[in-house]
Amino acid sequence: RSRANNARRHARVRTMKKGTSPEEIGLLGETHRATPNAIGDDDHTDLNADSGSKTSRRTRNVLIIGLVVSALVFVGLKIAPGTMMNAETIPEREAESKASSAFLDLFGDGFYEIPTTREKSVRQNVKNTALMYDFIHIPKTGGSFFNQVLKAAERRLSQKTGAVAFPREGAPFTSWATYPLVDTTKENFLDTRERFERQQPVEYFGVDRLREAYDSGVRMFTKGPYGMGLCDVIDAPCAYFTVLREPVAQFLSHYKYSCLAGAENQRLWDERMKTKGSCDLDLLEWYDYLGGDAWLQLLAPGAGDDKDLQVETAIKNLNKPCFRYILTEQFDDGLQKMVDTMPDFENLNIEALNEHARKNESPALSDVLKARFQAYIEDERMMNELRFRMKRPAAVYKHAKNAYERKWSQPMISC
């Protein structure tokens, strides 16, 4: 019943109106750098074709978003790709499919847009601050490093206030693999939403507790991919964060990490790859193997069929006053902007973080694999096709890059 109520409530704030020009969206004649991952969208032969019934569209989107989240290796997600070359079924994949379906059920058949305004019991009373910082983790963007940034911020604020947002013991905190960060991974994102919405237990999630925490300087931070929309159910100041990377670079990084290197114990390899001991797919085959590139589902989730509308909605969400983002290519600059403009991050030691934080680097490749990867990079036909398939995430990234300085010059107004 709670998920159904969530779906109805989110349905009221979805926006289906188009308005962003092709120039703004960036779909016309773009040429992009061919450097190191993203994960892509529908086959270009029919980008907006009717895919059949709502059920089939929902099934397709569930599979796609499940695959995107599989790349979040430090979040502990375990899922094999959905466009599989074999039909084996494993419990992890079934669990991921259920989580993806539940996430999409929150938003219905459109795409979720962050509400422009919403009255909350606890109001933002300190400029550029929030009680909850909800981090939307997109794979291979530097998000694992950013998680370390959030942990460092939480630790410093806890030392300053002499208090933590949540205790380590007791339900649901013992089940949070992300502790001290709030868990928005597949295992717990629904439970997390329900607790904030129902404000139970009241001593941790009730409005009086939220007000006391915010006024005393205690802060909450999330970790996981399923955070979009969480601010709607938190009756206190809330803001979104994410890290964005040039999509072709993101995809290539993911390809090297998950296919060529077989990182995280060959987590994304199918049984035939594991038996052979190698992933022999080229770039486009890997793209198809993953079912395309759908990280936009994390920024504008929903089961809608109009992918251009999804681009427009993702851009609208990035433009909201409560959304902040960092570009991987300007990571240190983004961290410095956080320190300079957001009081809750003013004591971060960026130099120490860069030196000591755990970064999700790709394992070393053999000379043979390096040569193979380089051959793909130099294959003009393959790279052009990859760029074409990724034109929609590239459009969102282009907008984000163009708006980056302006975004950070504006006040952060909580949502």
Disulfide bonds with the S-S distance in Angstrom:
Cys231-Cys238 2.00
Cys259-Cys279 2.05
Cys322-Cys415 2.38
